[in-house]
Amino acid sequence: MTPDDTMNAWVVATPGPIRSNPLRYERKPIPRPAHGEILVHVDACGVCRTDLHVSEGDLPVHRQRVVPGHEVVATVVDLGAGVTDHAVGDRVGVAWLRSTCGRCRYCLRGAENLCPYSRYTGWDDDGGYAEYCTVPSDYAYRLPAGYDDVELAPLMCAGIIGYRALQRADLPEGGRLGIYGFGGSAHLTAQIALTMGATVHVMTRGEQARGLALELGVASVTGARDAPPEPLDSAILFAPVGDLVPPALRALDRGGILAIAGIHLSDVPVLNYERELFYEREIRSVTANTRADGEAFLRFAGEHRLQVRTHEYPLAGAQRALADLEAGRFDGAAVLRNPI
């Protein structure tokens, strides 16, 4: 490659409703890897709801005309100075957490997801809705065997953040888990919980999502605001809908924990203390993940074959994929395919 080489990429030109076509497909220079970075060819990139929040302006702009995408499966094509842990030709994953300072009190205590200086793929730096992107080599993941590129892509965020959310929900062994919303992350998290021996109840509105949940073996499926058939030990809210917090809390047994997995949530209604919080029920947010979370989840995925429901789009179809995600037109996860 030469400095004149260019690539196809999507940029968030004017954040706004997806129906207004806030993304633009254009030619951009192929980035050069800085010290400690690797340049990768993007083979597949999952379409995450966070990409929709970045595109529509629900999240504040961190980088003008950013290239979204942070569920990247890629091949290393060039190394920046100082890189010794990867080689050209390696197959790697690129996830949401792009870098942290490594020096603050959060990083030093193993909570790098809370680092005030953290940076994120597809928000602070250009991501995977492109033919190429860069990533610090220390933040590129080794990938488990047994999956193709399209199956692996959703694991890089939907899987990792679902794994983190399950930890935050503190599900007891053999416990009863409620899942609110059943998209890309939830359908993977349900399988993790089932493998751990949990009873899983799903509350969601989409007919396709309900069918997928039953296909995966959950105990029950009801409407998003309906009560599950039994009290829950833990619950995870994946839908970015604050109105679902009160019914999710009411569904918890005494001492139950509700983890909220999204980076963006609409306003939560006023809570009634006696109905929704008494008996030591808790709400916990989920903020990104640590690299240790990602590595632990990918080891789990390598040891336990997950069914990854995907719907493939060409790279040029990214804006359509986001519109379909917002409209709930598919179950599981959408993935942009970018073959060499």
ABEGO torsion letter per residue (X at the ends): XBAABBBBBBBBABBEBAAAGABBBBBBBBBBBBBGBBBBBBABBBBBAAAAAAAAGABBBABBGBBBEABBBBBBABBBBGBAABBBGBBBBBBABABBAGABAAAAAGBAAABAABBBBGAABBBABBABBBBBAAABBBBBBGBBAAAAAAAAAAAAAAAAAAAAAGBBBGBBBBBBEBBAAAAAAAAAAAAAGBBBBBBBABAAAAAAAAAAGBABBBBAABBBABBBABBBBABABAAAAAAAAAABBBGBBBBBABABBBBBBBBBAAAAABGGBBBBBBBEBBAAAAAAAAAAAAABBBBBBBBBBBAAAAAAAAAAAAAGABBEBBBBBBBX
